[in-house]
Amino acid sequence: MEIVRIGLIGCGSISDSHLQAYAANPQVKLTAVCDLNEERARRTAKQYGIDGVHTDYRQLLADPNIDAVSICTWNNSHAEISIAALRAGKNVLCEKPLCKTVDEALAIRQAVEETGRVLQVGYVRRHAANIEVLKRFIDAGDLGELYYAKASLIRRLGNPGGWFADEERSGGGPLIDIGVHVIDLCWYLMGKPAPVSVSGNTYRKLGNRSNIENFSYYQAADFDPSLNTVEDMANALIRFENGASLMVDVSFSLHARKDSAQIAVFGERGGAEIEPALSIVTEQHNTILNIDPQLTTPGFDFVDSFKREINHFVDLCQGKGDNLCPVDDGVAMIRLLNAIYRSAEEGREIRLDGEDAQ
Ligand SMILES: NC(=O)c1ccc[n+]([C@@H]2O[C@H](COP(=O)([O-])OP(=O)(O)OC[C@H]3O[C@@H](n4cnc5c(N)ncnc54)[C@H](O)[C@@H]3O)[C@@H](O)[C@H]2O)c1
């Protein structure tokens, strides 16, 4: 197999997770990095022993010695860079969310179709070992038909600020940033049913709560307390064609007693809780059973999941296997997220199969 020569665009916080995983894969040569911030790009290149350093992604894409790219930039540049990369003949791993708008998502899909290149959406949670295990149970029919799911990620104080808090660059707040992970995971486990309607609410009540003292939380490098144009929290009810439904609630700021995560799917023969650890619930001989699969890490293992995500991408670049996170799944999610934002704005249910559909 040919070594896959990788370029990485966007050397911020998440880039390390990509680079560490690439560095650990013997089929990869890390070839170049790019960031608008030259010093950051140089620091990253030095840390990983990478020769190519760019501040304009077009220069990186013009390098014929690069086969594939990881896109780890702000959400508002995902579409532009993905399309340019595909058209330059590169395979693409694009961080979540795929992009900001449905039009952008469709343009990316068109570029994938026209170029025949790989585009993998960065749905890292799909690659987690506990999800791979659960998927086997679901695919074997052990949970029966899944008809309900719950996707909840509550941060009481956790607006990262910087571009995350700038709607123009991010596309929104917790819904598009962390909601995308958990909605996608439930939807994937449910067998990707077609959504027919969404009813959503977004709230801007608490702001980024930068007034809070004596309580630390993750802040982007360019945190600016005066900048915050995104929602504090969002909730939604999503209905699917097969009658199944998904309840979502996510927040950056909320008067909650503690941070919490709940991701769960429920079927006719059994259910599964995914956070904080995989646990399967079923019934046998008139008895309810809670089954705890014995895994090295029964919860979400961040480092290991990135390793699996990157290894999957490298395999695809070498022509091995089927894309677990294809562009269509990114398009479907952007449609869904945008419909939730629209529902909240217009204060009504939005149909995805009828007159509201784009
Ligand atoms: N999969 C996950 O769990 C996960 C976690 C965090 C972030 N992300 C995603 O990764 C992406 C980056 O997030 P982050 O936390 O690393 O942000 P960050 O602000 O730490 O880093 C982003 C970097 O991209 C650079 N950049 C922006 N536009 C650019 C352009 N046009 N060309 C070159 N460089 C550019 C910035 O200068 C910055 O260094 C986002 O899309 C985010 O949603 C995913």
The ligand as an SDF file (V2000), in Angstrom:
LIG
                    3D

 44 48  0  0  0  0  0  0  0  0999 V2000
  -14.5650   16.2180   16.8750 N   0  0  0  0  0  0  0  0  0  0  0  0
  -14.5060   16.8950   18.0010 C   0  0  0  0  0  0  0  0  0  0  0  0
  -14.7360   16.3700   19.0860 O   0  0  0  0  0  0  0  0  0  0  0  0
  -14.1620   18.3580   17.9360 C   0  0  0  0  0  0  0  0  0  0  0  0
  -13.7330   19.0200   19.0890 C   0  0  0  0  0  0  0  0  0  0  0  0
  -13.3880   20.3750   18.9900 C   0  0  0  0  0  0  0  0  0  0  0  0
  -13.5210   21.0410   17.7780 C   0  0  0  0  0  0  0  0  0  0  0  0
  -13.9670   20.3700   16.6790 N   0  0  0  0  0  0  0  0  0  0  0  0
  -14.1350   21.0660   15.3900 C   0  0  0  0  0  0  0  0  0  0  0  0
  -12.8360   21.3450   14.8710 O   0  0  0  0  0  0  0  0  0  0  0  0
  -12.8240   22.6120   14.2260 C   0  0  0  0  0  0  0  0  0  0  0  0
  -11.7600   23.4910   14.8860 C   0  0  0  0  0  0  0  0  0  0  0  0
  -12.0540   23.6520   16.2650 O   0  0  0  0  0  0  0  0  0  0  0  0
  -10.9030   24.0280   17.3350 P   0  0  0  0  0  0  0  0  0  0  0  0
  -11.4890   23.7990   18.6880 O   0  0  0  0  0  0  0  0  0  0  0  0
   -9.6390   23.3660   16.9770 O   0  0  0  0  0  0  0  0  0  0  0  0
  -10.7910   25.6180   17.0770 O   0  0  0  0  0  0  0  0  0  0  0  0
   -9.5200   26.5430   17.3260 P   0  0  0  0  0  0  0  0  0  0  0  0
  -10.0250   27.9340   17.3290 O   0  0  0  0  0  0  0  0  0  0  0  0
   -8.7550   26.0680   18.5090 O   0  0  0  0  0  0  0  0  0  0  0  0
   -8.6160   26.2860   16.0330 O   0  0  0  0  0  0  0  0  0  0  0  0
   -9.0170   26.6320   14.7440 C   0  0  0  0  0  0  0  0  0  0  0  0
   -7.7630   27.0440   13.9730 C   0  0  0  0  0  0  0  0  0  0  0  0
   -8.1230   27.1960   12.5980 O   0  0  0  0  0  0  0  0  0  0  0  0
   -7.4140   28.3240   12.0870 C   0  0  0  0  0  0  0  0  0  0  0  0
   -8.1370   28.7690   10.8960 N   0  0  0  0  0  0  0  0  0  0  0  0
   -9.3740   29.2970   10.8220 C   0  0  0  0  0  0  0  0  0  0  0  0
   -9.7180   29.5560    9.5560 N   0  0  0  0  0  0  0  0  0  0  0  0
   -8.6510   29.1670    8.7870 C   0  0  0  0  0  0  0  0  0  0  0  0
   -8.3690   29.1770    7.3860 C   0  0  0  0  0  0  0  0  0  0  0  0
   -9.2570   29.6240    6.5060 N   0  0  0  0  0  0  0  0  0  0  0  0
   -7.1740   28.7160    6.9780 N   0  0  0  0  0  0  0  0  0  0  0  0
   -6.2480   28.2530    7.8590 C   0  0  0  0  0  0  0  0  0  0  0  0
   -6.4520   28.2220    9.2050 N   0  0  0  0  0  0  0  0  0  0  0  0
   -7.6450   28.6790    9.6480 C   0  0  0  0  0  0  0  0  0  0  0  0
   -7.3990   29.2970   13.2360 C   0  0  0  0  0  0  0  0  0  0  0  0
   -6.3880   30.2650   13.0780 O   0  0  0  0  0  0  0  0  0  0  0  0
   -7.1590   28.3700   14.4270 C   0  0  0  0  0  0  0  0  0  0  0  0
   -5.7950   28.1910   14.7030 O   0  0  0  0  0  0  0  0  0  0  0  0
  -14.2540   23.1640   14.3490 C   0  0  0  0  0  0  0  0  0  0  0  0
  -14.9580   22.8720   13.1910 O   0  0  0  0  0  0  0  0  0  0  0  0
  -14.8450   22.3950   15.5220 C   0  0  0  0  0  0  0  0  0  0  0  0
  -16.2490   22.2430   15.4280 O   0  0  0  0  0  0  0  0  0  0  0  0
  -14.2730   19.0470   16.7410 C   0  0  0  0  0  0  0  0  0  0  0  0
  1  2  1  0
  2  3  2  0
  2  4  1  0
  4  5  1  0
  4 44  2  0
  5  6  2  0
  6  7  1  0
  7  8  2  0
  8  9  1  0
  8 44  1  0
  9 10  1  0
  9 42  1  0
 10 11  1  0
 11 12  1  0
 11 40  1  0
 12 13  1  0
 13 14  1  0
 14 15  2  0
 14 16  1  0
 14 17  1  0
 17 18  1  0
 18 19  2  0
 18 20  1  0
 18 21  1  0
 21 22  1  0
 22 23  1  0
 23 24  1  0
 23 38  1  0
 24 25  1  0
 25 26  1  0
 25 36  1  0
 26 27  1  0
 26 35  1  0
 27 28  2  0
 28 29  1  0
 29 30  1  0
 29 35  2  0
 30 31  1  0
 30 32  2  0
 32 33  1  0
 33 34  2  0
 34 35  1  0
 36 37  1  0
 36 38  1  0
 38 39  1  0
 40 41  1  0
 40 42  1  0
 42 43  1  0
M  CHG  2   8   1  16  -1
M  END
$$$$
